C-alpha cells in the first residue's frame, strides 16, 4: 500500500513539474507581443494573425463558393455586407426566436432586427479615418464607430470577448486593418425590430 501511495505521489509530482516547466516565462511572452518593442511590420503581421484566428473573415468578408464550400472573396476581404446585395426574405416569426445568417454570413437577423457586418478595411467607408482611440472604444465598450453616444454594436459581433484582448493585441489588429487593401463599400444601416 505504501508503494502505491509513493508511486502515485511521484507521478503527480512529475506531472506538475512537466506542466509548469513547459510554460513560457511571462516576461518572455510579454516581450513577444509588446507593441512598443516590435517593428511596425511585425505589429501588422501579428495583427493579421490575430484577425485570422479570431475569425474576423467569417462575418466581415463576403464569400465566394468553391468546391469545399464558401471562402472569403479575396477582392473584398473585410469589406462587410455588400452595399448592393438585397436583403433576402425571411420568416419574421422564426427570426423572433432564432438568429439567421445570409449565405455570405455578412448579415444576420434575430430578435433585435437585421444587422450587417461592418467594412473594416482601410478605406474611408471602412475604418480608414478612425483613430486607434476609436477602435479601442468600439471594441472595449461596444460603441458603433467608436464614438460616444452612438448605438451599441449589434449581434452577432462578439465584442465582449474581443474586449478582453490585451492592448498590444488590439494595437496589432488595428495596425493590420489600417494596412489592408481599401475596399469602397458603404454598408447598409441596421434595421431594428419595432416591437
N, C-alpha and C positions, 0 to 999 in steps of 0.2 A: 504494500500500500504506500509506503514511504517512497519507493522507487517511482511509482506512477505520479505521485504528487510532485516529486522533484523533477521528473521528466516534463510534466505539464508546466511547471514554473519556468523551467529553462526554455521551453518552446514559446511561452508568452513573452519572456524577456527578449528572445531573438526576434520575434515578430515586431515587438515595439521598437527595438533598435533598427531593424530594417526600414520600418516606416519612417521614423524620424531622421535617420541618417541619409535617406534618399531625398529629403525635402531640400529645395534650394534655400540658401540663406535669404532672409527678407531683404537685406541690404542689396544683394546681388540682383534680385528680381526688380527692385525699385530702380536701380541704375539702368536696367534694360529698357524700362518704359518711361523714364523721366524725360518729359518733353524738353526740359532745359538742357539736357546733356546729349541730345542727338541732333543730327543734321535735319534740315527741312525735308530732304529726300527720304531719309529714314522715317521721319514722322509721317509722311504721306504713305509710305509703304505699310507702316503699321496701321494707319487708318484704313487703307484698302483691305488689309487682312481682317480687321475688326468688322468692317461693313459686310464682308463676305461671310464671316462666321456668325454674325448676328442676324443674318437673313434679311437684310435690307432690300435685296433684289426681289425677294418673294412678293412684296407688295408694291414697291416703288418702281420696278422695271416692267414695262409692258412685255408680253410674251409672244413668241413665235412657236408654232407647233413643229416638232421634229419627230423622228422615228421612236424616240424614247419619251415622248410627251413634251409638255411646254418647257421652254427655256428662255432666259432673258434675251430680248431683242438687242443685239449689240449696237444698233444705231440709236436706240432710245433708252439706254441704261439710266436708271434712276430718275427718269423724267416724269414719273407719276401717271395718273389716269389721262389717257389721250383726250385732248380737248374736243376732237371731232368724233369721238366714239359715243353713239347714242346709248342711253340708259335702257337696258333690256327690261321687258315687262317681267313682273314677278308677282307672286301671290302675297298680297298685303297681310292676309290672315296668318300665313306661315311666318312672315317677317316679324310678327309680334312676339314670337317665341323662339325664333331661330336667327342665326346670323348666316346670310347667304353672300357668296362672292361671285363676281363676274368671272368669265373664263380666263381673263388675264390676271386675276387676283388684285387688280388695281382699284376696284370699288367694292364696297360691302354695304349690305342693307341689313338692318336689325331694328330692334325696338326704338332706337334713337332716331332713325331715319336712314338716309343714304350718305355715306362718306366716301371720299375719293382720296387716294394716296397722293401725296404732295410731290411736286417736282423738286428734287433735292440736288439737281445739277448746279454747275457754276453759272448758269445763265441768269439774267436778271429776272426771268419769270420763275426761277427756282430760288436758290439761296445766294445767288451771285452778289447781291447787295447787302447781305446780312453781315453783322459783326459777330465775333466769337461770343460776345456777351449775349446777343440774341439767341444764338444757337444753344448756349448753356441754359438760358431761361426756358426755351422751348422744351428741352429735354428734361431739365430738373423740375420744372413746375408745370409742364404740360400746357404751355401757352402757345396759341396759334401765332406763327411768325416770330415767336419770342418777344412779343410786345405786351406790356402791361395793359390790363383792362381789355384784352382780346378774349375771344371764345376759347374754350378748352380744346385740346387735341382730342379727336374722336376715335372711338374704336374703329378698327382693331389695332391702332397704333399702340405698341406695348411700352410707352414711355415710362411707366412706373418702374419697370425692370431695368430699362436702359439708364434711368436716372441714377442707378446705383453704381454705374461705371465710374472709374477714377477720373479726376480732372485731366490727367495726362492722356487717358484713353479718349475722352471726349475731344481734347485738343487734336489728337491724331485723326479722329474721324472727321472733324471739321476741316482740317488741313487737306485731307484726301478729297472731301466733297468739293472744296473750293478749287481743286486741281482737275476735276473731271471735265470731260468734253461738255460744253454748254449745249443744252437742247432746249430750244424755244418751245414752250408748251404751257399755256395758261390753263391750269386745272380748274374744272368746274367747282363752284361753291357747294357745300353740303346742302342737302335737303332735309330739314328737320321734321319729325312727326308732329302733327298739330295736336295730337291727343295728350 
